[in-house]
């Protein structure tokens, strides 16, 4: 799949309705990963993977040479949700060499808290061949392990100043550039190239 020993952590960040989901799906279609685990918060990724209903089913599927599976967390309290998210991250770490996509990361982490297995995915994923992709509307509320290790970022319009400031600092751009983005317009930041370019999320026909 071409991700082993390459650090790839992608963030898709924008206020709701700006098209970050369109961009993520566009990239998945191009990638066509043979090993894929999606934490599918709103059951919106049936195009890419089969839904499994339990954590043991997710773990069993991840033993395969090829798999494309998605899972919805069942927990309805913060404590239980974190524990379930931690369990999913452990499965991903054990699977190795796969794409791990998380819808709305802010549901599971905080700036001062990253579940240990998630932090391991972010900090050591290069050694395990993990390609992490995560989306959020609220970058000021997600953990530093993720944002600090992002290799590419697609940032769309953010309505609140604190969220714009976090991303502006990370991308080394004026926050005003984020404030001025029109719907479906994004700034694409590539860490290794120290480069930011404009892209547009396209609506499939």
C-alpha positions in Angstrom: 0.0 0.0 0.0 3.0 2.2 0.2 2.6 3.6 3.7 5.1 1.5 5.6 7.9 3.6 7.1 6.3 6.8 5.7 4.9 9.2 8.2 1.4 10.2 6.9 -1.0 12.0 9.2 -3.6 14.0 7.4 -6.1 16.5 8.9 -9.3 17.8 7.3 -10.4 20.7 9.3 -13.3 23.1 8.7 -16.7 24.2 10.1 -19.6 22.0 9.2 -20.9 22.3 5.6 -17.6 23.5 4.1 -16.7 20.2 2.3 -14.1 18.5 4.3 -16.0 15.2 3.9 -15.9 15.7 0.2 -12.2 16.1 0.2 -11.6 13.1 2.4 -13.7 10.9 0.1 -12.0 12.2 -3.0 -8.6 11.2 -1.6 -9.9 7.7 -0.5 -11.2 7.1 -4.0 -7.7 8.0 -5.4 -5.9 5.9 -2.8 -8.0 2.8 -3.0 -6.4 1.3 0.1 -6.4 -2.4 0.5 -6.3 -2.2 4.3 -8.7 0.3 5.8 -10.4 0.9 9.1 -12.9 3.8 9.4 -14.3 5.1 12.7 -17.6 6.1 11.0 -19.4 8.5 13.3 -22.5 9.1 11.2 -22.5 6.0 9.0 -21.5 8.0 5.9 -18.8 5.8 4.4 -20.5 2.7 3.1 -19.0 3.4 -0.3 -15.6 2.4 1.1 -16.0 -0.2 3.7 -18.3 -2.8 5.3 -19.8 -2.1 8.7 -18.9 -4.4 11.5 -21.0 -4.4 14.7 -18.6 -5.4 17.5 -15.0 -4.8 18.5 -14.2 -8.5 18.3 -15.5 -8.5 14.7 -13.3 -5.4 13.9 -10.3 -7.2 15.4 -10.9 -10.4 13.4 -11.3 -8.5 10.2 -8.0 -6.7 10.8 -6.1 -10.0 10.7 -6.8 -10.3 7.0 -4.4 -9.6 4.2 -6.9 -7.2 2.8 -9.8 -5.6 4.6 -12.0 -2.5 4.4 -14.1 -2.2 7.5 -15.9 0.5 9.5 -17.2 0.8 13.0 -19.5 3.1 14.9 -18.8 3.6 18.6 -21.6 2.4 20.8 -20.7 4.2 24.0 -22.9 7.1 25.1 -20.8 8.6 28.0 -17.5 10.4 27.8 -15.7 7.8 29.9 -17.1 4.8 28.0 -16.5 6.5 24.6 -12.9 7.1 25.4 -12.4 3.5 26.4 -14.1 2.2 23.3 -12.0 4.6 21.1 -8.9 3.4 22.9 -9.9 -0.2 22.1 -10.2 0.7 18.4 -6.8 2.3 18.4 -5.3 -0.8 19.9 -6.8 -2.9 17.1 -5.3 -0.5 14.5 -1.9 -0.6 16.1 -2.0 -4.4 16.1 -3.1 -4.5 12.5 -0.3 -2.3 11.2 0.2 -1.2 7.6 -3.3 0.3 7.1 -5.2 3.5 6.7 -7.1 4.6 9.8 -9.8 7.3 9.2 -11.6 9.0 12.1 -14.7 11.1 11.6 -14.8 14.1 14.1 -11.7 13.5 16.3 -13.0 16.0 18.8 -15.4 13.5 20.1 -12.6 11.4 21.5 -9.7 13.6 22.5 -8.9 16.9 24.2 -6.0 19.4 24.0 -4.6 18.0 27.2 -5.7 14.4 26.8 -4.9 11.8 24.2 -5.8 8.1 24.9 -2.5 6.2 25.2 -3.2 3.9 22.2 -4.2 6.9 20.0 -1.0 8.8 21.0 1.0 5.7 20.1 -0.7 5.7 16.6 0.2 9.4 16.1 3.7 9.2 17.6 4.8 5.7 16.4 2.6 5.1 13.4 5.5 5.5 10.9 7.1 2.4 12.3 3.8 0.5 12.1 3.0 1.7 8.6 -0.1 3.6 9.7 -1.6 6.3 7.5 -3.9 8.3 9.8 -6.6 10.6 8.5 -8.9 12.5 10.8 -11.5 15.3 10.5 -12.7 17.9 13.0 -14.7 21.0 13.2 -13.0 22.1 16.4 -9.2 22.1 16.1 -8.7 23.9 19.4 -10.3 21.0 21.1 -8.3 18.1 19.8 -5.1 16.6 21.2 -1.6 17.9 20.5 -0.3 14.5 19.6 -2.4 14.6 16.4 -1.9 18.2 15.4 1.7 18.2 16.3 2.5 15.3 14.0 0.3 16.2 11.0 2.2 15.9 7.7 -0.6 17.4 5.6 -3.6 19.6 6.5 -6.6 20.7 4.5 -8.1 23.7 6.4 -11.4 25.3 5.4 -13.4 28.1 6.9 -13.5 28.3 10.7 -16.0 30.6 12.2 -14.5 31.0 15.7 -11.3 32.9 16.3 -9.7 30.4 18.7 -10.0 27.6 16.1 -8.5 29.9 13.4 -5.6 30.9 15.6 -4.7 27.2 16.3 -4.6 26.4 12.6 -2.9 29.6 11.6 -0.1 28.9 14.0 0.3 25.3 12.8 0.3 26.3 9.2 2.4 29.5 9.7 -0.1 31.8 8.0 -2.2 34.8 9.1 -5.5 33.7 10.7 -7.3 36.2 8.4 -6.6 33.8 5.4 -8.7 31.2 7.1 -11.5 33.6 7.9 -11.7 34.8 4.3 -12.1 31.3 2.8 -15.3 30.8 0.8 -17.4 27.6 1.1 -15.6 24.5 -0.4 -12.3 26.4 -0.5 -9.4 25.0 1.5 -5.8 25.8 2.3 -3.6 22.7 1.8 -0.5 22.7 4.0 2.4 20.3 3.3 4.8 20.1 6.3 7.9 18.8 4.6 7.6 21.3 1.7 6.7 24.2 4.1 4.1 25.0 1.5 0.5 26.1 1.5 -1.7 26.1 -1.6 -5.4 26.6 -2.3 -7.7 23.7 -3.3 -11.4 23.3 -3.9 -13.6 20.5 -2.7 -15.6 19.2 -5.7 -19.1 17.9 -5.5 -19.4 14.6 -7.3 -21.7 14.6 -10.3 
